[in-house]
Structures are given as C-alpha cells and as structure tokens.
Amino acid sequence: MDTLILDLLDPEEARRPPMAMKDYSDEFKADAVALYESTPGATYRATLREWVLRDRERRGVTATAAKPTVQPEAAVPSDAPDERIRQLEARVAELEASERKLATERDTLRKAAKYFAAETNW
C-alpha cells in the first residue's frame, strides 16, 4: 500500500532506498541544543526536539523556564544621564549576547560542514 501511494505521488521516490539514520556525535547534539536554547523565538522539529527534551530532563529544567522569550524593546529615549547609561549598558549586553549567538552558529556550521564533508566520498 505504501509503495502504491509513493508511486502515485512520485514514481522516482518509490524506487529510492530509504534514507539511512544519521548518527550525530554527543558534541554536535549539545551544540545544536545550545544554539536552540540561546535563540529567542526559534522553533524546532523532530530530532532536535528530542535532543532538547532529553537535555532539559537531564538538567531538571521545565519547558517554560528553559528558553527565554523575545522581549519587546523599549525605545523610549531619556534625558536623564543615569537612565541613558542604563539603556546603553543594556544595549551593549544585548549586542554581546548576539555576538555569542553568531559565534555559536558559525562554529556549529563549521562542525556540520566538516561532518558532512567526511561523509561524502567524492
């Protein structure tokens, strides 16, 4: 029955062997979870979801407390110097967090590229 459905949808798909399950290293999984957890507003699917849930269970973290939510920015300029300094310090902290996130993404992509390059026998 499954083959018939696949034949109706895509005859070429029915002839291909099923994709092999990938075996990702623990380091790769940890990096992927860290990247997800550090990205406000990010969503996940299937495999990453399982890794995130296992990691949270291991750490004893609840789903609501695990991931920061996106905070709306208060762009109210202030004339008070102390308030202006506080706003600038908050902005610097935000930019530093963004830089860490980008560095993590870059490192994860480099590792993924090395992993997939090693898997490809050209």
C-alpha positions, -999 to +999 in steps of 0.1 A: +000+000+000+028+025+009+046+018-024+013+024-043+009+058-026+045+067-033+041+057-069+011+080-072+030+109-057+064+104-071+075+073-091+112+081-086+107+084-048+093+048-047+124+034-063+149+051-039+161+032-008+150+048+025+174+073+039+198+060+065+195+073+100+223+097+108+244+091+139+253+125+154+280+129+180+271+140+215+291+172+210+271+180+178+238+174+197+249+195+226+259+224+202+226+221+184+207+223+217+228+252+230+221+271+198+184+265+200+183+275+237+202+307+230+180+318+201+148+335+213+119+328+191+135+298+174+114+267+168+124+231+164+113+198+147+116+161+152+152+152+160+162+184+176+131+183+197+141+150+212+176+163+219+162+194+236+138+175+257+164+150+268+188+178+277+162+196+297+152+164+315+189+157+323+192+192+338+159+191+355+146+222+337+109+228+329+099+237+294+086+271+304+117+281+323+142+268+298+140+292+269+139+330+272+112+347+253+116+376+229+113+408+249+099+439+231+124+467+231+116+499+250+129+526+227+120+555+250+148+580+250+155+596+283+171+629+292+184+616+325+221+606+322+217+577+345+188+563+326+207+568+293+237+549+307+214+521+318+199+519+283+233+519+267+246+492+290+215+471+282+221+476+245+258+465+249+247+434+268+222+426+240+248+430+213+273+409+232+247+381+235+240+384+198+277+381+191+279+350+212+249+335+194+265+342+160+298+327+171+280+296+182+261+294+149+293+298+130+311+271+150+282+248+146+281+253+109+318+247+106+315+214+125+285+204+104+304+212+072+334+190+084+310+162+094+292+162+061+324+166+041+338+135+059+306+116+050+309+124+013+332+102-007+337+121-039 
